[in-house]
Amino acid sequence: MTKAKAQSFKLEFDHNAILVKNLTESADFYLNIIGLEEIENKTKKSHIRWFSLGQGTSLHVIEDKNHKVPDVKGVHFALHTKDLDGFIAHLRENNIPFENWPGEANTTNTRPDNVRQIYLRDPNGYWIEVNDDNY
């Protein structure tokens, strides 16, 4: 295998795509619970909605009524906030369950790098980590 030459190209994260059973329910969750901004869906297809993840990256939510999500917490995407406690209060106000990495309900845990984190699921069962790492 030939090693890629770093000077010839540089790959950067562009987007994440998830398949969901109910596009309206999922879009509502990502808009109102997670607080993502909806952006232009450049595909113009009615079964897809796009949300900004910041810095030119996005989440593509695609309706597929037959898709099944694997129940694996280790397969997740992560978001960070400067106000994890405020986000937790928002989840509680909206009756959205969350847990720490070991699976204890309604609490955080601290990673070895001193970053606090929680995990929650979207309406389709996808795991989302939210932490207070501000890089």
Salt bridges, closest charged atoms under 4 A:
GLU12 OE2 - LYS10 NZ 3.51
ASP14 OD2 - HIS15 ND1 2.64
GLU38 OE1 - ARG49 NH2 2.74
GLU40 OE2 - LYS44 NZ 2.69
GLU63 OE2 - LYS65 NZ 3.54
ASP71 OD1 - ARG121 NH2 2.50
ASP85 OD1 - ARG116 NH2 3.13
GLU99 OE2 - LYS73 NZ 2.63
ASP113 OD2 - ARG111 NH2 2.86
GLU129 OE1 - HIS76 NE2 3.05
GLU129 OE2 - ARG111 NH1 3.13
ASP132 OD2 - ARG116 NE 3.36
ASP133 OD2 - ARG111 NH2 3.61
